[in-house]
Amino acid sequence: MAARNVLEKPRESMAANAARAMPLPSGPTPDEPDRFGVAVLEGQRRGRGAGLNPEGRFEAERREIVDDGWQSLEEPAPVRTEVREERARSAITKNTSPDIGFDRSLNAYRGCEHGCIYCYARPYHSYVGLSPGLDFETKLYAKSNVAEVLERELAAPGYVARTLALGTATDPYQPIERERRLTRAVLEVMERTGHPVAITTKSALVTRDIDILSRLAARGLAKVALSVTTLDRRLARSMEPRASTPEKRLDAIRQLTEAGVPTAVMVAPVIPALNDSEIERILDAARAAGADEAGYVLLRLPLEVSELFKDWLVREYPDRFRHVMSIVRAMRDGKDYDATFGKRMTGEGPYAWTLGRRFELACKRLGLNARRMRLRGDLFEPPVPQGAQLSLF
């Protein structure tokens, strides 16, 4: 196998060809990409979500795999997951987004092995010189000191406890958590300090920590949301290759509920003409498993995610490419994505309005969201920094 640096436009993928072969009714848009990055060979992406591995948008050079004519382009072995240690300088990330229900979050990992093709966090890998494609799900970073840094930040004078969200960018219970146990270490800090925490995950591994979560929940300090995108195992395996199966996620809701942990279901993302027909069935199943709350988010395709998703869509569901993207753009003002606050989570237009009403009516019928639980912040006790003078009173 030979590789060369290229400054000219690299080969176009199936999705680029399909975009021209199946033009949308409105015709090409000004922001339509003219290339889709470097295609990943079949053997490399076995068990992965991304079919492309384009360089990050900040890189000056691009690479392309080519056959040098000496039959050196052999079928490669599947790419293995690599985990690199990272020393975190901070643990808590603050945000002021008006359409997000929390103001602080924590991610113990960078990158996510679940490989969800639609993941809006993929572009963050560009900041470390890696690809938002295959690299995002195979070259991971573990913030080995995140619990210690978190404890130091909670001890800061004047810190006010509000719900800390886990799972906002990368899944806190992705497969490497089994050995790394960083999320569990964070939960232990939450328990020691009486700090409220909310978790969102696609993994049944969350049930491993039922002991801590149930104790936190008994004090009004914890809630867990399971993201259930589809009940179709084939679609889930293709779209979220290393996440837990839909059945296991629903069973996790059941186990958490039985242990006294408040649970919610996230129907996210809703993809038109692909999984939007399942909204009611997912809510029915989650309610039967014990969920009390529910939410949904429309498909988001920021930056490189648009290229990756369209390549996947052509590869897995070529007959739906034109229809799916036509509806997506109808809800995004003619673009693949609109990051405007108030629009990015739900879209706009008749189709987006219908999705919202369907969701609301199903929740009302099932009694979901009848009462939203607010976690307590008044039980917080700042940790005492090592070596600090203890109070006499």
N, C-alpha and C positions, 0 to 999 in steps of 0.2 A: 504494500500500500504506500502510495506517495502522496505528499501534500505540498502545496505551494501557496505562497502569499499572493493575493490577487488585489489589484487596485481597480480593475474593471468590474463591471456588474457580474456577480456570480450566477450560476445556473438557477433558473427559476423552478420552484417546486410545483407539485400538482395543484396546490391552491391558487397559485398565480395564474396558471393556465386555465383553471376552472373559472376564475374571476372574469376572464375574457370570453371563455366558451359559454358561460352562463351569465351574461350581464344582467344586472338588476334592472327593473323597469325604468328607474330614473336615469340609467346610464352611469358611467364611471364618475366618481366624485373626485374633487381636487386632492383629497388626502388619501386616495387609493394607493397603497404601496406598489412600487413597480418590481419589487423582489420580496421573497419570503425567507431569505436566509439560507444557510447550509443544511441540506437534508441529511438526516441521520440514517445510516444503513439499517436495514431490517433487523439484523442480528444484534446491533447495539441497543436498540430501543425495546427489546423484548421485555415485557413486564413494566414498561414505563409509559408515561402519558404523552410526552412531547415527541414529535417526529422531526423537529428541527433543533439546531443548536447554534443559532446566530450569535455572533459576537455582541457584547453589550454595546449600547448606543454611544458610549464614551470612548470606545476603542478606535485607534487610527487605522488598523489593518484588519482585513477579513481573510479567512482561510477557507479553502474549498478542497474536498477530497476528489481526486481525479485518477483515472486509470492511465498509467504511464505507457501502456502498450506492451508491457512485459508480464501480463497476467498476474500482477502483484496485488490487485484489488480483491482480496479474498474476503469471505464472509467473516466478520469479526465476532468475538465472543461478546455476550451482553456486558454492558458497562456496570461495574460494581459500585456500590455506595462507598464514598470516602467521607470520613468525619474528621474535621480539623478542630483543634482546641482554639478557643478564642477567649481572651481575658476581657470581660466587660468593664467598661469605665463607668457606665450607668446602667440601671436596671429598668427604671420607670420611664416610659415615654408619655409625654403629655400631648393632648390634642384639643383643639377648640372647634372641631367640626360640629355645626348645628344639627346635622342629621344622624349623629351617632350618640347613643345613649350612655356614654361614659366619657370621662375626661382623662383617663390614664390607663395604660396597658403595659404588659410585660411579655416579651418573647424570649424564651430561653434558647431558641435555636434560630439559625439563619438558614433558609432553604427548607424544603419539606419533601420527605421521601414518599408521601402519598401520591405525588405526581398529578394532582388534579389539573387538567388541561386548561381550565378556565381561571385558575388562581390569580387574583389581582395583585398578589405580592411578588409574582415572578420578576417584574422589572427591578426590584430592589437588588437582585444579584448583580446588576450592572455596576453598582457602586463599589463592588469588590473585584472588578475586572473579570467577572464570569458571565456566562450566558444565562439569560432568563429561560432558555429552553431546557435541554437535557441536563445541563450543569445544575440548574435549580433543584432538581430532584435527586442528583447523584453526588454533588459536592456540597456537603453540609458543614455548618459550623455549630459547635456546641459551646455555649457560654458557661464554662466550667465553674466560674466563681459568682454566678448570677445571684444565688441565695445570699451570699455574704454581702455583696454590693447592695442588694435590696434591703437587708437589715440595717446597713449603714445609712441608707437614704431615709428609712422610716424613723431613724433616731435623730434626724435633723431637727433643730429647734423650729417650732412653729408648724411642723408638718400636720396637716389635717387629713384624716382618713376618709376616703371615699372609695367606692367599689373599684377594685383593680381587675381589669379584664385580661384573661389569658386566652390565647388562640385568635388574636385579631389579625395576625399576618401569617404565622406558621402554626401548624397544629401542635399544641403542647403534649399530645399523646401520640405523635408519630412513632414509627417502629423503634427508632434509636432510643426513645425514652425508657424502653425496657431495661437497658443496661445503664444508661446515663443517670436516670432518676432525678433530673434537674427540676422537673415540674413538681415532683413529690417534695423535694427540698424546699421549693418556694411555698408549697402548702403548709409545710411544717413551720415556716416563718409566720405565715398567716395565722396559724393556730396559736402560736406562742404570744403573738401581739394582739390577737382579737381583731384582725383586719378583715373587712369584707372582700370576697373574691367571687368573680363570675367567670365560668369556663365555657368555651365553645369548642367542640371537637367533632371529628368524624370517626373516632376510634373507640372501640369497646374497651380498650386498655384503661379508660377512665375508671372502670369498676374496680381496678386494683387498689385505688385509693379511697374506696368507700369508707374505710375506717376513719380517716381524717375528715372526709367530706361530711359524713353523718354527724360527727361531733361539731363541726363548724355550723352545719345546718340547724342543729338543735339550739344554737345560740343566735340564729338569724343572720349568719355570716357567709353563706354559700348557696349558689344555685348553679346548675349545669344545663347547657343547651347542646343537644345533639343535632348536627346538620344531616338531614336526610334529603338527598337530592332526587332520588328515584327509588321505586320499588322493583325496577327491572334489573336483575342481576347482570345481564349482558351489558346494558348501558352503563351501569355503575362500574363494572370491571374495566370497560374501555375508557371511561371518562375520569375515573378516580382509581387507578389500577392497584394502589397499595393501601387504600383505606379499608376499613372494616366493611363487610357486606351490609346491605340494608337491614337484613334480619338481625344481625348482631347489634346494630345501632339501636334498633327498637328494643331489643332485649336489654341493652344497657339502660335505656330509659326506665324499663320495668324494674330492674334491680336497684337503681338509684332511688326510684319512687318508694319502693318497699323499704328502703333503708332510711326514709324520711328526708331525702334530699330533694328540694324543689327542682323540677325539670321543665325544659321547654324544647320545642322542636323548631329548627330553622329550615324552611324550604328554600334553600339557597345554593346556587342561583337558579332562578326560574328562566329556562331557555325556551323561547317561543318555538312551537312546532317540533319540539323534541321531548321536553318533560313537563310542559305547562298543563297538559291534560291530566296530570297526576296530582295536582294540588289537593283536591278534596280527598283522594284516597290516602295520601301521605298524612294529612291531618287526622283522618279517621283512625289510621293505624297507630299514630303517635298518641292520640287521646286514649285509645284502648290500652296502650302500654302504661299510661299514667301521667302523661304530660299535662301541665296546667296552662302553659303559655305557648305562644307560637309567633313566628315572624317570617318574613320572606324578603328576598333581595333579588332584583332583576339582574340578569347577566351583565357583568361589567368587563369591558375589553380595553383597558388602558394600554397605551404604548405597545410594547412587543407582544402583549397577550393577544391582541387582535390577530397578528400574523400567525401565532401558534395555534389559536383556536380554529381559524379558518382552514389551516392546513390539516388539522385533525378532523374537522367536519367533512372535508372533501375525501379524506382517506377512509373514514368510518361510515359516513352517511352521505355519499355523493349525490343521491337523489333529493336530499333536503337542503343542500347548500344554498341554492338560490332563494328558497322560501324562507329559511331561517334568517338569512342576512337581510332580506327585504323587510321583514317584520322588525328586526333589531334596529335598522336604520329609520324605520318609520317612527319608532319610539325614542330615537336619539337625534332628532332634527336632521336626518339625512346622513349622519355620521355613524361610525362603528361605536363611538362612545362619546358621552357628554359628561364631563366631570363637575358640572354646575351643582352646587349644594341645593338640595331640594328636588333634584331631578335624577342624580346619579344612581340612587338606590331603587327607584320605582319607574323611571322613564316618564314619558308624557304622551298624550294622544289617546284615541279611542281604545286601542288594544291594551295599553298600559292601564287605562281606567277600568276596563273589564277584568283584568287580572286582579286589581285591587279589590273590586267589589266581590268577585268570586271568593277571594281569600277571607274578606270580612264576613260574608254570609256563612261560609263554612265554619269559621271560628264561633260565630254567634250560635249556630245550630248545635255545635259540640260543647259549648260552654267554655271554650278556650279564651284566655285573656279577660275573663270576667273579673278577675282581681289580680293585679300585678304586684308581686312581692317586692318590697323595697328592703334591701339589706341594711343592717344596722352599722352605724359608724361610731356610736357612742361607747362601744366596749373596747375601743383601741387603747392599748397601753404601749407607749414607745419602748423599744428595746433599749437596754442600757449598754452603751458602747463598752467594749472590752477595756478595762483599766480605768473606767470612769469612777468618780467618787459617788458612792451610793448615798441616798437620802437617809437621814436619821428618823424621818417621820413618815 
